[in-house]
Amino acid sequence: MTLIRKMAGALGITAIAALMLASVAAAQPANPMQVFGVTGEGDVVEGSVIEASIDGESVGTATATADGWVIDIQNGTNGDEVSFTIDGEAAAETVEFEGFASTEVTLTAGEGAGGGEETPGPAETGNAGLLGTTGTSMALVLALGVFAAAMVAGGRTATRRS
């Protein structure tokens, strides 16, 4: 009877650890994307306010400096269309949201200015999986460590003589 209680306690601890890890994994932010441009190219001049939007909701703004502008988009899903405004006027260009990507955009105001074509993104560089989502996550490593510790503790407890 004591062995069953001890094993149930060890499994309970393991279940609690798994639930904690699941909540940590669910709280991870979306894959961010960075868009940037050079001042003086297209219709962006120093002092221009550029705003990025997905489905009409603002996801970031930047004010162009002499060097250019950068917007880090935190909320997006791969495939979402990102549109832009320059000082409140719609830009002709859009880009497709891609997590962990950095894309240069040359913005032109109005529909006819740039033909509405998407600015090409950076070339695929073959990052050897360093930025992909197929790598081993820290949550998995932590879960395996907690599981191993729980099993060792349960085994030691179960074999202890009273």
N, C-alpha and C positions, 0 to 999 in steps of 0.2 A: 504494500500500500504506500509506503514511504517513497519507493522508487517512482511510482506513478505520479505522486505529487511533485517530486523534484523534476521529473521530465516535463510535466505540465507547466511548471514555473519557468523552465528554460525555454520552452516553446512560446510561452506568453511574452517573455522578454524579447525573443526574436520577432514576434509579430508586432510589438510596439516599435521596435527599431525599424522594421520595414515600413510601417505607417509614417514614421517621422521622416524617413528618406524619401518616401513618395511625396510628402508635402513640400520638401526642399526642392525636389526635381520639378514640381509643378510651378514653383515660384520663380523659376529662371526667366529672365527677360527674353523677348524675341530677338532674333538675329538682326543686329543693326545693319544699316546700309549708309554709306557716305556718298553724297553727291557734291560736286564742286565745279567751279568755273573760273575763268580768267577775266579780270576786269579789262574792258576795251575790246573784247571779242563779242560779237553779236550786239545786242542792245544794252548790255550791262556796263554801267559807268560807275566810277567811285561814288559811293553814297547811295546807290540803288538798294532797295530792300527787296530781297528775293524770298518768296514763300513757297514751300512745297506742300502739296495736298494729296491725300488719297481719299477717293470717294467724297470729295468736297470738304473733308476735315483736315485742318492744318496739322502737319506733322513736323514742322520746323521752319524757322526763318533765319536769315542772315543778312547782314549789311555788307555790301561790297567795299573792300578796302583797295588800296592801290595794287595789292598783290592778287586779289581775287576774293572768292567767297566759298564757304564750306557749310553744308547742312548735314548733321548726323540724324538720320531717321531711325527712331527706336521702334515705332509701331508699324509693322507691315507684315504682309505674308507674301512669299514668293509668288510672282505673277501679277501682283497688284500694279495698277497703272499710277505712276506718280506724275502729277501735273504741277506747273509752276506759274507764278505771277511775278512780274517785275514792276515794282511800285504800284501794285494793285491791278495792273493790266495783264491779261492772260498771255502767257508765252505759247508759241506755236509748238514747242518741243515737249515731249513726255518721255519718260523712261520706265522700264519695267523693274519693279522692286525685286532685288535679289539679295538675300541675307549674306552678310560678310563681304559684300562687294563694295568697290569704290569706283564711281563712274564720273567722268568729266562730261559736262553738258555746256554747250554754247547756246545761250538763250537768246531768242529774238521775239520781240513783242508782236502780237497779232497773229491771225491765222495765215495770211499770205506771205509773211516775211520769210519763214523758213520752210514752207511747204508742208509743215506738220510732220516731218520725218523724225524718227527716233534717232538720237545721237548714238552712234555705236559705243558699246561699252569696251572695257579693257580686254585685251586678248587673253584667252585661257592660258595660264602659265604652268599648269600641271603642278599644283601645290603639294603633291605627294600625300594628300589626305590630311595635311596639317590643319586646314581650316574647315574640313568637312564635318559632318555629323556622324560619321561612321566610327570614330575613335572611341576608346574606352573612357567613359565619363567618370568623374570623381565620385559621383553618387553610387555607381556600381562598385567601385573599389571600396568605398566606405561600407556599403551593404555587405560585401563579402567579408570584410574585416570584422564587422559586428557579428555576422553569422558564425564565423570561425570562433570568435571569443565566446559566444553563447554556447556553442557546442562543447568547447573545452571545459567551460565552467559547469555545464550540465553533466558531462562525463565524470569530472572530478567529484562532483556532488553525489552522483549516483553510486560511485564506487567507494565512497567514504564509509567506514564502518562505525556503527554507533555503539 
